[in-house]
Amino acid sequence: MNTKLTLILLTTSLFFGCSSGDSPFGTGANLNPGVPAAIPDQNSFSIAFSELRPEAWSLEGNTVDITIRVADRNNFAVPDGTVVNFKTTGGALEKSGCTVTNGACTVKWIGQDPRPTNAAAFINDGQAYILAYTSGEESFIDTNGDDLFDAGDTFPGANDLTDAYVDADNSGTFNLGDELVDLNGNGTYDAGDGLYNGPRCQNGAACTPTPVIVRTGGLLTMSGSYFAAGTPLTAAPFLFTSTAAPSSGGTSNITFSLVDVNGNLLPTGTTLSVTPIDGTIATAPTFKDNSSSYSVSILWGTSNAYGLTITTTAPSGRTTTVTPY
């Protein structure tokens, strides 16, 4: 599905709600009072998630705050009233956009259907792509410091924006199935034009005064409550290994892997316990936020009553337990 974004909407709704007599580009600080200021700049548009892996694959209603920070090319916060829009491929958003105050605004993402199933090499099932976007300008190097794009200034090719789109497969390229944010309404994905686009255009054929869609995005993983453990436990995805079987006074160095049914890391806030019967662990393992791999060294006692349980507890209280011994 294409999303057609008209220029009328951008200049009236997204360009700051100015009062009569004000510049349509706001009144933020700049180096030259005679030029537009304080419209969002691509290099000054960032996104942050309060949590990257909510427990949401089979649990309804968990929320994540998504915060956007917006500044102009001089790195001053844009005026209050600037509107940022959002789209998601999974879960839901409490509203379609938020209004900037003091350079930032926040929307809530809600764990619910749809839960993405992704037939792509770049992304797992359960991973949702979030896009944030608004109207603004491309970034350029202001060689002479006059806050305009004029003769002698540089527009790096890497700053040349394509049409914005929801990168559903997280491939970094526009593919069939990605939702387009179609600024010019032509119904097709447009590559960059090689020109600086924005209201600071003062260099003839090297630029246009047309606004662009500035954008950013990221993946949110709808993690499952339970870790996946096939049969046998030595097979994927649990991948249990041990350097030695339990023995009186012996040592077993074990490794295992914790992922959910989709191969994603478990939810943030999960806890892990590894408990031997008649044995000690020098350093108890703790849940990792950035890895699925775990290793533990167990020194067995002398009772010949051996056993081992590995348990995770998700933030909701849901538990998964296996007993390799």
Phi, psi and omega in degrees: 000135176265145175250114180271123181247114184275153180293330178299315178299318183295318186278338180262320184269324185265339181265055150078359175057056185284155175277167182303131178092346179280158171296142176293354180254014174085186186232026180294165182294146171208179183273347183220105185300347182273003183238161179299151179219164167061040165254151185303138181247138184304321182285357184235038186229106189229156185235146176217142179250135177292340179202136182263341183224074176290153175283094192218000181292322180229017181234132183268144163094353175295146185238155176226132174277129176248117185248132176249135174244133190229125176227168177269185186293341176267008178065034168258142177303139178289161182299148173305143180106345175299135183255132175246134181256156183225153169218152178220150176265354180210151185068203181217161175248140183296334176204165187281346182197177177219159183252127186291134170228128181054039173084007183206159171204163189224139168239159176260132169265143185237131178285115181189178172294148004281147174251114192296138166243116194246111178271067183212153183284345188264358192203146178265161167305145179088358179258122183253138177263130178251127175249134171240139183203156175202177179274142182189214182225157173286160182265141178218168178262114184273084189301319183265359172072021181265005176069021175233155171267100182225191185306132178095344178283159186243135175242098182297143180301328180294342181269358184281110188277138168277181168301146175282150180204160175275110186279075190300327181261005177055035183272344184083002177226156178282124181229165176305129182104341175284139180274129184268139168260100197262090185298316184268358173071020182272358175078007181228158178283126181251130174287172176298154184260002179079004183243153168287131178242120180163170188288353179269011182295118177220026187228044170050239186289352181272001183200168171225154178276007184288131175295162175235172174267112171276147189206159171204168181190181179184171181266138172241125183263122177274084188287148175278156183287333191244146173278153183267131179221111181275191177238123358283171180294340179286346180273166174297146008266352186284322172055047180288131173225155178215137180286339181200147175290156178303138178207158183301117180072006182273175180236134174241123172262114185248152173226153177200169183232139181241110173221162178274187185298338180262004182084009179270157173299153180290165185299147171303135181096358175294147174244155184231137172227137175238117190233110174273150170269126184053061177193163179232153177242125183299312180228114182294133180288149175240156181296139181255137177272350187231011182204151176260355188262136182226149175220141183217139174253126183243126173260114185279151175280199186242014184275349185064016175255088188256146175189161182208131174238140175238122187227136169245148176234117180285165179305331180284349185098354178292136184240153170230135181224137170232156179233088180298329176241000000 
